[in-house]
Amino acid sequence: MDKQTQPEARPEQPRPVKLDHHDSVRSHVHQQISTEVERLERRIETLRLTKAPHAAIMISTYERMIDRKKGFLRNWNMQGGANY
């Protein structure tokens, strides 16, 4: 029986990858967050038209979520395109 020689597996050294420097990742994150903001804005508009007992609390919560998402986009210089 012949033993096939295989190269010895070297332990991989972890490479630091800065995902925020890759345009495709930045674009995907920007698109995802922008979509989430648009959905939240639509929910707020729907809540404003209803007479739900806790609508004001939900609207306030959604507005804080929107502010945080827009703040994230600003902090990572991803605000291009929309008004964020």
Sequence and secondary structure as in RCSB ss.txt:
>XXXX:A:sequence
MDKQTQPEARPEQPRPVKLDHHDSVRSHVHQQISTEVERLERRIETLRLTKAPHAAIMISTYERMIDRKKGFLRN
WNMQGGANY
>XXXX:A:secstr
                  GGG HHHHHHHHHHHHHHHHHHHHHHHHHHHS  TTHHHHHHHHHHHHHHHHHHHHH
TT  TTTT 
